Amino acid sequence: DIQMTQSPSTLSASVGDRVTITCRASQTISSWLAWYQQKPGKAPKLLIYKASTLESGVPSRFSGSGSGTEFTLTISSLQPDDFATYYCQQYNSYPYTFGQGTKLEIK
Amino acid sequence: EVHLVESGGGLVQPGGSLRLSCAASGFTFSIYSVSWVRQAPGKGLEWVSYISNTGDTIYYADSVKGRLTISRDNAKSSVYLQLNSLRDEDTAVYYCARDRGHCDGGSCWRYFESWGQGTVVTVSS
C-alpha cells in the first residue's frame, strides 16, 4: 500500500498568513493526488484534484503543486473560514490512502 | 444539486451486522461509481470500498475484506454496504462519496467529488 505522510500535523496561523502543508507519498503517484478540507462534524470537501487543479467553487487562495512523491497545499491568505483539518489522498492505485491530516488552528 | 444521504448506522454488538444505505439524487446515478470512506472517532479518513457504475468492479480495503459487501441498485439510485462480523475497530462515521476521475487505456484514477453527511456505526457490548 502507498503510505501518505503529511506535515505538520498541527499548524497555528493567523488570518492573512500564507501557509503551506506538505504531503509525501511512499512511492511515486504521478499527479494523482487530491486535497480535502474537513470541519468538525462535517463531511470532507474536495478542494484540489490532480495535484494542482482547483475544484469548481473553491476560492483561488487555495493552490496545489507537486508530482511524483512530494506535494504541497498552499493557502495564500488565510481567512476565518479556512481553519479546519486538511487531508491529502492518493488515487494512483487501490487501496486509496489518505494522509493523517493537518489541523490548521488559529494562533 | 448532487445529494447523497447515508442511513442504517447504529449501535451493534461485536460480531453483529448492519446494512448501510446511500441514497443519491440530483444526478444520473447509473453513470457514476461510488466509494465508502470511514472515519473512526478522532481519527483520519480511511477508504473502505468501491463499486463501479454497473456494479461489475468492486474493491475492498484489506481491513474489511471478507466482512463487508458493497452493492448497488441503479433503479433505486442507491448503494449499500453490508457490514458483518463487526469489530470494535469498525466503529466510525461511514461516508459514501461519488467518484469522479479520469480513465485512459483501461486504467482509471478517481477521487471523491461529493460526499454524504455520514452515518455513525458504533460497535460495542
Interface residues (C-beta under 8 A of the other chain):
Chain A: D1 W32 A34 Y36 Q38 K42 A43 P44 K45 L46 Y49 K50 E55 Y87 Q89 Y91 N92 Y94 P95 Y96 T97 F98 G99 Q100 G101
Chain B: S35 V37 G44 L45 E46 W47 Y50 Y59 A61 D62 Y95 R100 G101 H102 W109 R110 Y111 F112 E113 S114 W115 G116 Q117 G118
